Amino acid sequence: MPVSIIERETPKLFKEGKTGTSITIRNLRKDWTRGVARNVKRTITALVSPFESNDSFTAEFDIADKPGWFEDLLQWKDIKEFALFNFKVTISKDSIKEFKYDFSPWASMPKLSGRTIELKKNKVDGISGEEEKLVQLFSQLEKEDGMNFSLANHDIGEVVFEGYIFDRDNFVMRLGVSDKKGFKGYLDNNCGIRVFRDGLRVYDYGEPENDWLGLDLRRVNQPTKRLSNNIVLGAIYLKRNDSFDLIEKTNREGFSGKFRL
């Protein structure tokens, strides 16, 4: 495809020292519907993590003559307030180095108290002595068969895992969710565990049809003890310089190489 480059003396879009890339699409072969446009916006904005700000890269999507198509589209900042649980874990080599878990009941749940558990530098805050021993015991990485394993066996580096957990039960939603249809729709389209490397997303981990961690199957086997894919919105962060064993495919959808996620 030939590309013509024109250099302007005066910037048209990125003024006052700002930089970036603007892509404008015109003369589509088919007219887009409102649903198609909203799905494209979801995909574009999902390029960056909703949890961590990326100063070097942001993604925006708009349709010039259809500004109303996105007016009622719920965003992460609207949904985040309904998360009852959130966690952040730092994994290095063969163990969990840091861990923070919060239970944050809504104001409409006066009989429930919030709780925070934090593991930092082998010290656990927020729980009793016996519980602390259990947390430290489970900080060692194990497979489902109980065998220990270590990330140090691969060039993956430190892994940070962060997530928010929701409750889709109708009784619970009646306690605080006014737009139940929009809330469920957002979770249907956005829940899952995404993977980011140096702040940019690696597809297609975390897409609605890709339950790459098998969360739904685990919940079927133990419904009262496991999380399903449609109630957790999470992100795994990797550093490019430390994860040489994870080689991105040429279509940027998943990893190949010595080790696969």
MARGULO-635285 format. One line per 5 residues: number of its first residue (from 1); for each residue x, z, y of N, C-alpha, C. Coordinates in steps of 0.05 Angstrom, whole numbers, plus 5000, padded with zeros to 4 digits. Example, Ala and Ser with C-alpha at 12.3 -4.5 7.8 and 13.67 -1.06 7.14 Angstrom:
1> 5264 5156 4886 5246 5156 4910 5264 5156 4934  5257 5142 4955 5273 5143 4979 5258 5157 5001 $
***
This chain:
1> 5017 5000 4976 5000 5000 5000 5018 5000 5025  5015 4980 5042 5032 4979 5066 5024 5001 5086  5044 5012 5099 5039 5033 5119 5052 5025 5145  5036 5025 5166 5046 5018 5193 5051 5044 5208  5075 5046 5220 5082 5071 5235 5084 5064 5264 $
6> 5069 5080 5280 5069 5076 5309 5078 5103 5322  5098 5102 5339 5107 5126 5352 5096 5127 5381  5082 5149 5387 5070 5152 5414 5088 5170 5431  5090 5164 5456 5105 5181 5474 5089 5207 5479  5063 5205 5481 5046 5229 5485 5029 5233 5460 $
11> 5031 5257 5448 5015 5262 5423 4985 5260 5428  4971 5251 5408 4942 5248 5411 4928 5272 5398  4938 5282 5375 4925 5304 5361 4940 5330 5363  4966 5329 5356 4982 5353 5354 4998 5357 5380  4986 5372 5399 4997 5375 5425 5011 5402 5428 $
16> 5026 5406 5450 5039 5431 5456 5058 5440 5434  5072 5421 5422 5092 5428 5401 5081 5432 5373  5055 5429 5370 5043 5433 5343 5049 5409 5325  5051 5415 5299 5057 5393 5280 5036 5394 5258  5035 5372 5242 5017 5371 5219 5011 5343 5211 $
21> 4994 5340 5192 4986 5314 5182 4955 5312 5184  4945 5292 5197 4916 5288 5199 4910 5263 5183  4891 5265 5164 4882 5242 5148 4853 5237 5154  4847 5213 5165 4820 5206 5171 4811 5183 5153  4788 5187 5140 4777 5168 5121 4752 5155 5133 $
26> 4751 5128 5134 4728 5114 5145 4719 5092 5125  4696 5081 5130 4685 5059 5114 4686 5064 5084  4674 5086 5076 4672 5093 5048 4655 5073 5033  4661 5068 5008 4646 5049 4992 4617 5058 4987  4614 5085 4985 4588 5097 4981 4583 5119 5001 $
31> 4558 5121 5010 4552 5142 5029 4554 5169 5015  4567 5189 5028 4569 5215 5016 4543 5231 5021  4535 5246 5001 4512 5264 5005 4523 5291 5015  4505 5307 5024 4512 5334 5033 4527 5350 5011  4517 5347 4987 4529 5362 4964 4557 5353 4958 $
36> 4562 5327 4959 4589 5316 4955 4608 5326 4976  4599 5325 5001 4616 5334 5024 4623 5363 5021  4604 5380 5014 4609 5409 5011 4629 5414 4988  4627 5399 4967 4645 5403 4945 4673 5394 4952  4676 5373 4968 4702 5364 4977 4715 5385 4995 $
41> 4698 5396 5013 4708 5417 5031 4718 5441 5014  4704 5449 4994 4712 5471 4977 4739 5465 4964  4742 5440 4954 4767 5432 4941 4791 5432 4960  4786 5422 4985 4808 5420 5004 4817 5448 5013  4797 5465 5020 4804 5492 5029 4816 5509 5007 $
46> 4812 5502 4982 4823 5517 4959 4852 5512 4955  4864 5494 4970 4893 5488 4967 4910 5512 4973  4900 5530 4990 4915 5554 4997 4899 5578 4988  4913 5600 4983 4901 5624 4974 4883 5637 4995  4859 5646 4988 4843 5660 5008 4853 5688 5014 $
51> 4871 5699 4997 4880 5726 5000 4904 5729 5019  4922 5710 5017 4947 5711 5032 4948 5689 5053  4956 5695 5077 4959 5674 5097 4985 5659 5092  4983 5633 5097 5007 5615 5094 5012 5603 5121  5032 5614 5135 5038 5605 5162 5047 5576 5163 $
56> 5058 5566 5141 5069 5539 5141 5049 5517 5134  5026 5526 5123 5007 5506 5113 4978 5517 5114  4960 5502 5127 4932 5508 5126 4917 5482 5121  4893 5484 5110 4877 5461 5103 4850 5463 5116  4841 5442 5130 4815 5441 5142 4802 5415 5136 $
61> 4775 5415 5134 4760 5391 5128 4734 5391 5144  4729 5369 5158 4705 5365 5174 4696 5336 5172  4670 5333 5177 4659 5306 5180 4648 5303 5208  4659 5285 5224 4654 5284 5252 4624 5281 5259  4609 5265 5245 4581 5260 5252 4562 5277 5236 $
66> 4572 5296 5220 4554 5313 5204 4563 5342 5206  4565 5353 5230 4575 5381 5233 4556 5401 5220  4531 5395 5218 4511 5414 5207 4513 5417 5177  4527 5400 5164 4528 5401 5135 4542 5426 5125  4559 5438 5142 4575 5461 5133 4567 5487 5147 $
71> 4546 5487 5162 4539 5510 5179 4533 5535 5162  4518 5532 5140 4510 5555 5124 4528 5558 5099  4551 5545 5099 4568 5547 5076 4583 5573 5076  4578 5590 5056 4591 5616 5055 4622 5613 5052  4637 5630 5065 4666 5630 5063 4676 5656 5051 $
76> 4702 5656 5044 4713 5679 5031 4709 5705 5047  4712 5703 5073 4709 5728 5089 4681 5739 5087  4661 5722 5081 4633 5732 5078 4629 5744 5050  4642 5733 5030 4639 5742 5002 4655 5767 4996  4679 5769 5008 4698 5790 5002 4685 5818 5005 $
81> 4666 5821 5024 4654 5847 5028 4637 5856 5005  4629 5838 4987 4612 5845 4964 4629 5852 4939  4655 5850 4940 4671 5856 4917 4671 5887 4913  4665 5895 4889 4665 5924 4882 4692 5933 4874  4708 5915 4863 4734 5923 4853 4755 5902 4863 $
86> 4779 5912 4868 4801 5893 4873 4827 5905 4863  4846 5888 4856 4871 5897 4845 4894 5879 4854  4918 5890 4853 4942 5874 4858 4964 5885 4840  4976 5867 4825 4996 5875 4805 5022 5859 4809  5044 5872 4808 5070 5858 4808 5083 5861 4781 $
91> 5089 5839 4768 5101 5840 4741 5129 5828 4743  5148 5843 4731 5176 5834 4731 5188 5841 4704  5200 5821 4692 5213 5823 4665 5193 5833 4644  5196 5859 4635 5179 5868 4613 5158 5888 4620  5153 5892 4646 5134 5913 4654 5121 5908 4681 $
96> 5100 5923 4686 5086 5923 4711 5102 5942 4730  5112 5931 4752 5128 5946 4770 5111 5960 4791  5091 5946 4801 5073 5958 4821 5044 5950 4814  5026 5968 4820 4998 5964 4813 4980 5979 4832  4960 5966 4843 4940 5980 4860 4912 5971 4852 $
101> 4895 5990 4848 4867 5984 4841 4849 6000 4859  4828 5987 4869 4809 6000 4887 4780 5995 4876  4765 6016 4875 4736 6014 4871 4722 6021 4897  4707 6002 4908 4696 6006 4935 4666 6001 4934  4650 6022 4928 4621 6019 4927 4610 6014 4954 $
106> 4587 6000 4955 4574 5994 4981 4562 6019 4993  4556 6017 5019 4543 6040 5032 4516 6046 5020  4503 6026 5007 4477 6030 4994 4479 6043 4967  4504 6052 4959 4508 6066 4934 4519 6094 4940  4503 6111 4952 4513 6137 4962 4521 6156 4939 $
111> 4511 6152 4915 4518 6170 4893 4545 6163 4880  4557 6141 4888 4583 6132 4877 4605 6137 4897  4628 6146 4888 4651 6151 4905 4672 6130 4900  4685 6122 4921 4707 6102 4918 4731 6115 4904  4748 6098 4894 4772 6108 4880 4795 6088 4883 $
116> 4819 6099 4886 4843 6082 4888 4864 6093 4869  4875 6076 4853 4897 6083 4835 4921 6065 4842  4944 6077 4846 4967 6062 4854 4992 6070 4838  5005 6051 4827 5030 6055 4812 5052 6042 4829  5071 6059 4837 5093 6048 4854 5118 6064 4847 $
121> 5139 6050 4840 5165 6063 4833 5161 6085 4812  5146 6077 4791 5141 6095 4768 5125 6120 4775  5113 6121 4798 5096 6143 4806 5068 6134 4809  5048 6148 4797 5020 6140 4798 5005 6159 4816  4991 6149 4836 4974 6165 4853 4945 6160 4847 $
126> 4929 6182 4850 4900 6179 4848 4888 6187 4822  4904 6196 4802 4893 6203 4776 4907 6229 4766  4896 6240 4745 4907 6264 4733 4933 6259 4718  4945 6281 4710 4971 6278 4695 4968 6264 4669  4947 6270 4654 4943 6256 4628 4938 6226 4632 $
131> 4921 6220 4653 4916 6192 4658 4941 6177 4667  4958 6192 4682 4983 6180 4691 5001 6171 4668  5002 6188 4647 5017 6181 4623 5007 6156 4610  4980 6153 4610 4969 6129 4598 4976 6104 4614  4974 6106 4641 4980 6083 4658 5009 6075 4654 $
136> 5027 6094 4654 5056 6088 4650 5061 6076 4623  5045 6085 4602 5048 6074 4576 5040 6044 4576  5017 6039 4589 5007 6011 4589 5020 5993 4609  5040 6004 4624 5054 5987 4643 5074 5968 4629  5079 5974 4603 5096 5956 4587 5080 5932 4579 $
141> 5091 5908 4581 5076 5883 4574 5074 5881 4544  5049 5876 4535 5043 5872 4507 5025 5848 4502  5029 5835 4480 5010 5814 4471 4986 5828 4459  4966 5812 4452 4941 5823 4441 4946 5836 4413  4967 5827 4400 4974 5838 4374 4990 5864 4376 $
146> 4995 5873 4401 5010 5898 4405 5040 5895 4407  5050 5870 4404 5079 5866 4406 5088 5864 4435  5110 5877 4442 5121 5876 4469 5132 5848 4474  5132 5840 4499 5145 5815 4507 5156 5817 4535  5173 5799 4543 5186 5801 4569 5186 5773 4582 $
151> 5180 5773 4608 5182 5748 4624 5211 5740 4628  5230 5759 4623 5258 5753 4626 5268 5733 4606  5252 5728 4585 5259 5708 4565 5256 5679 4575  5243 5677 4599 5239 5650 4611 5246 5652 4640  5253 5629 4652 5258 5629 4681 5232 5626 4695 $
156> 5219 5649 4699 5193 5649 4712 5195 5666 4738  5211 5687 4737 5214 5704 4760 5192 5725 4762  5191 5737 4784 5170 5757 4789 5143 5744 4793  5122 5757 4782 5095 5746 4783 5077 5767 4797  5062 5758 4816 5043 5775 4830 5015 5765 4823 $
161> 4998 5783 4814 4971 5777 4805 4952 5793 4822  4933 5780 4836 4914 5793 4854 4886 5783 4848  4867 5801 4850 4840 5792 4845 4818 5810 4856  4794 5799 4859 4770 5813 4867 4749 5809 4846  4734 5831 4840 4714 5830 4818 4687 5837 4830 $
166> 4667 5821 4821 4640 5824 4832 4620 5831 4809  4596 5839 4817 4575 5845 4798 4551 5827 4804  4543 5810 4785 4522 5791 4789 4495 5801 4779  4494 5826 4771 4469 5837 4761 4448 5838 4783  4423 5829 4777 4403 5827 4798 4397 5854 4811 $
171> 4397 5876 4795 4391 5902 4806 4413 5910 4826  4438 5905 4819 4461 5911 4837 4459 5895 4863  4453 5869 4860 4452 5851 4884 4430 5860 4903  4408 5871 4892 4386 5879 4910 4395 5902 4928  4417 5915 4922 4426 5938 4938 4442 5929 4963 $
176> 4449 5903 4964 4464 5896 4988 4467 5866 4994  4461 5849 4975 4465 5820 4979 4439 5807 4988  4438 5798 5013 4414 5786 5024 4410 5757 5015  4432 5741 5015 4431 5713 5006 4440 5712 4977  4423 5719 4958 4431 5720 4930 4437 5693 4919 $
181> 4422 5672 4927 4427 5645 4917 4454 5635 4927  4460 5639 4953 4485 5631 4964 4509 5646 4951  4504 5672 4947 4525 5689 4935 4532 5679 4907  4511 5674 4890 4516 5665 4863 4528 5637 4863  4519 5620 4882 4530 5593 4884 4560 5593 4891 $
186> 4567 5611 4909 4596 5613 4916 4612 5622 4892  4603 5642 4877 4618 5651 4854 4619 5630 4833  4597 5614 4829 4598 5593 4809 4619 5572 4815  4623 5566 4841 4641 5545 4849 4670 5554 4854  4674 5580 4858 4700 5589 4866 4713 5610 4848 $
191> 4698 5622 4830 4710 5643 4813 4729 5630 4793  4747 5646 4784 4768 5637 4766 4795 5648 4775  4816 5643 4759 4843 5652 4765 4859 5628 4773  4866 5626 4798 4882 5603 4809 4912 5610 4808  4928 5589 4809 4957 5593 4809 4969 5580 4834 $
196> 4986 5595 4847 4999 5585 4872 5029 5588 4869  5043 5568 4878 5073 5569 4878 5082 5563 4906  5096 5583 4917 5105 5581 4946 5081 5576 4964  5058 5588 4958 5035 5587 4975 5017 5563 4971  5025 5543 4955 5009 5519 4950 4997 5520 4922 $
201> 4973 5512 4919 4959 5514 4894 4969 5493 4874  4970 5502 4849 4976 5484 4826 4949 5480 4811  4940 5456 4810 4915 5450 4796 4920 5445 4767  4900 5447 4749 4873 5454 4756 4865 5482 4747  4885 5500 4747 4880 5527 4740 4859 5539 4759 $
206> 4839 5552 4748 4819 5565 4765 4796 5547 4773  4796 5522 4765 4772 5505 4770 4749 5515 4752  4724 5511 4760 4701 5522 4746 4701 5515 4716  4711 5492 4708 4710 5484 4680 4735 5492 4665  4755 5504 4679 4780 5511 4666 4784 5541 4664 $
211> 4774 5552 4643 4778 5581 4637 4804 5584 4621  4827 5579 4634 4852 5577 4620 4862 5603 4608  4851 5625 4617 4859 5651 4605 4839 5660 4583  4818 5644 4578 4799 5651 4558 4783 5676 4563  4777 5681 4589 4763 5705 4596 4734 5706 4584 $
216> 4721 5683 4585 4693 5682 4575 4692 5688 4545  4710 5677 4530 4710 5682 4501 4716 5711 4495  4734 5723 4510 4739 5752 4506 4715 5769 4512  4700 5761 4533 4676 5776 4540 4654 5774 4519  4651 5750 4507 4632 5746 4486 4637 5766 4463 $
221> 4663 5769 4457 4671 5787 4435 4667 5816 4442  4672 5824 4467 4670 5851 4476 4657 5851 4504  4630 5847 4505 4617 5843 4531 4618 5867 4550  4620 5891 4539 4620 5915 4557 4648 5923 4566  4669 5910 4556 4696 5918 4562 4713 5896 4576 $
226> 4702 5871 4577 4717 5849 4587 4705 5836 4612  4721 5822 4627 4712 5808 4650 4706 5779 4643  4685 5767 4653 4680 5739 4650 4691 5723 4673  4695 5698 4669 4708 5681 4689 4691 5679 4715  4665 5682 4713 4648 5678 4737 4643 5702 4754 $
231> 4658 5724 4749 4655 5748 4766 4682 5757 4777  4703 5742 4772 4729 5749 4783 4741 5726 4798  4751 5731 4822 4764 5710 4837 4793 5720 4841  4812 5707 4828 4839 5717 4828 4859 5696 4834  4884 5705 4839 4906 5687 4844 4932 5698 4832 $
236> 4947 5680 4821 4974 5686 4811 4994 5672 4828  5014 5687 4838 5034 5676 4856 5061 5675 4843  5073 5651 4845 5100 5646 4834 5118 5637 4857  5144 5641 4853 5164 5630 4871 5178 5607 4859  5180 5585 4873 5191 5560 4862 5220 5564 4853 $
241> 5236 5578 4869 5264 5580 4862 5270 5598 4838  5249 5613 4830 5253 5631 4807 5238 5622 4782  5224 5600 4783 5207 5591 4761 5214 5563 4751  5239 5559 4745 5248 5533 4736 5236 5524 4709  5229 5543 4693 5217 5536 4667 5188 5526 4669 $
246> 5177 5528 4692 5150 5518 4697 5152 5492 4713  5150 5470 4700 5153 5443 4712 5126 5431 4717  5120 5425 4742 5094 5413 4748 5092 5384 4738  5069 5377 4727 5065 5350 4718 5064 5331 4742  5069 5306 4737 5070 5286 4758 5043 5284 4774 $
251> 5021 5290 4760 4995 5289 4774 4989 5316 4787  5008 5335 4786 5006 5362 4798 4982 5377 4786  4974 5371 4762 4953 5387 4749 4965 5401 4724  4974 5426 4729 4985 5441 4707 5015 5439 4705  5026 5454 4686 5055 5455 4682 5062 5443 4655 $
256> 5086 5433 4653 5097 5424 4627 5125 5435 4625  5139 5429 4604 5167 5438 4602 5170 5459 4581  5191 5476 4585 5198 5495 4565 5176 5516 4560  5161 5522 4581 5141 5544 4579 5116 5535 4594  5093 5540 4582 5068 5532 4595 5051 5556 4600 $
261> 5037 5556 4622 5018 5577 4628 4994 5573 4610 $
***
